[in-house]
Amino acid sequence: MPTDRRLYIGPRLRRLRRDLGLTQADMAADLEVSASYIALLERNNRPLTADLLVRLAQTYNVDMAALAGSAGADEAARLQAVLKDPLFADIDRASLEVADVVTNHPGITEALLRLYTTYQEEQLALADRGAETREADGQGAEATDPVAESRRFLAARRNSFPSLDDTAERLAQAVSSQGGAPAYLKARHDLRVRRLPSGVMVGSMRRLDRHRREVLLDDALDAASQAFQLALQLAYLEMGAEIDAVLQTGSFASESGERLTRRALASYAAAAVLMPYSAFARAVEARRYDVEALARQFGASFEQTAHRLTTLQKPGQERVPFFFIRVDPAGNVSKRLDGAGFPFARHGGGCPLWSVHHVFRTPREVVTQWLELPDGQRFFSIARTVTAGGGAFGAPRVERAIALGCAAEHAGRLIYTQDQPGSGAEAATPIGVACRLCQRTECAARSEPPIGRQILADDIRRTSLPFGFSDT
C-alpha cells in the first residue's frame, strides 16, 4: 500500500469503541487526543495517522493489520455491486475508480449507497402502489400495508445485514465460551431458563419474567426451536443498538411496519448467533449447500437453515444468492425473501406448476425442479414441507411448504444437482410469475387470462385449455 494513501476507518473505530464500552471522551483520554478529533475520525472527516494507529493497537491490544488492512473493502464491494445495476450499464468505469472514490471520498460513498438503497425501496413501493387499495369508510383508499413495508425493507437490502452478522458472531463466541445460551444468560444477565407446559405459557413460546429473573420457554418446543428462542432473547438483550441502527436506514409509514421489521431483524440476528457467518459460510461450501446436513451440524431446523442461506451476501464473503418462499396449502405466502433476482408475484397466487405447491403430497421429502420463466431466465429450486406447532398429543400443527432456489448458473454448486450437472436445465418446467402476467396461452393450469389478451369463447368445441385467445 502506498505510504501516502490516506486511511479512513470511521465505522471500524466506532465499532471498536462501542465494543470496549467507551465514550468518545474516554477514548480521547486514552489516546491523548481531543474528543472532537475522535468524532471527526469516526465520521471519516479525518484520516487515521500512522502514529495514532500504533497507539490504538498498543492501548487496546488489537491487531493493527486487522484494524487497518481492509479499511473500505466492504464499502468498495457494496459500491461495485450497486454499479452492476442495469441502470448504470452505459457508464464506463474502471474498478480502480471505485477504490479511489471509497478511499478518498468515504462520505460520498456512503451517500451513494444510502441513495441507491432508498431508490430500491421506492421502486418496490411503486410496484405495490394501487395494488394494495382497500375500502376505508366506504371509500376507496390506499391503505398502508405493514407486511409489504417490511418486505420492501428487506428486499431492498437483499436480506443481508453485515453489521448484525459481525456483532452476532462475537456474541456466538461469547456464548460458546460459557458453555451455551442458558449458562451465558445466567452469567451475563442473571437470568435462569425454565421450561413450562403449554397451558402455563398461555400461547407464548417465550417470555421474559424480569421480576423472577427467568426466561420461560414452552416445553412443547423442539430442540431447534428452543435454541432459536434463546438466541432471539439474547438478540433483544444485547443487539438492540445494532438493530436500531439498521432500522434508521429506512423509513416507515406505519408503526406496525417498523415493528414487523424490527422483529425480522431480531430473528436475523438470532439465526446469525446460531449459525455464525464465517463458520456457516465455510460449512455450506464443504457440504455443497445440503440443507438437511447443515441443519444437523448447527442444531437448527430445515426452515431456519434455508432462511439463513438467503443471507450469505456479506461483501467479500458472498456465497450462492438464494430466494426463499413459504406458502400454506391454500397458496398464501407467509414469508418471501429474494437475494437471487427471482420475480415473485407481488399480489395474487403464484404459478401452480411450481413444485412448492405440490410437495404437500410428499411430506418431508426434498423435491428438486428446474424452472424457466417466459423471458428465458432459468432457476433451480428445492421444495419441502415443514411443520410448526405440535410437540404434544392434541397440540395443533401447521403444515407449510418452503422453496429455496438460485439462478441456473449457480446450481452446479449445489449437492442437489450432482446427478444432473447442467443437463437438467434443458428440461426446465415453463412457469410464469402469475397467471395475469404470463403470456403462455397453451398452459392448461391457467386460472386467469393474461392482461392484454382478447379471450375467444368457443361454444362449438371444448379444448383442454381453460381459455381461448385471439392471435392478435
Secondary structure, DSSP 8 states (H G I E B T S, - for coil): --TT-----HHHHHHHHHHTT--HHHHHHHHTS-HHHHHHHHTTSS---HHHHHHHHHHHT--HHHHHTTTTHHHHHHHHHHHTSGGGTT----HHHHHHHHHH-HHHHHHHHHHHHHHHHHHHHHHHTTTTEEEETTEEEE---HHHHHHHHHHHTTT--HHHHHHHHHHHHHHHHTTSHHHHHHHHH--EEEEE-HHHHTT-SEEEETTTTEEEEETTS-HHHHHHHHHHHHHHHH-HHHHHHHHTTS--SSHHHHHHHHHHHHHHHHHHHHS-HHHHHHHHHHTTT-HHHHHHHHT--HHHHHHHHTT---TTS-----EEEEE-TT--EEEEEESS-----SSS---TTSGGGTGGGSTT--EEEEEE-TTS-EEEEEEEEEEEE-SSTT--EEEEEEEEEEEGGGGGGSGGGTTSTTGGGGG-EE--S-GGG---TT-TT--S--TT--B---SS---SSS--B---
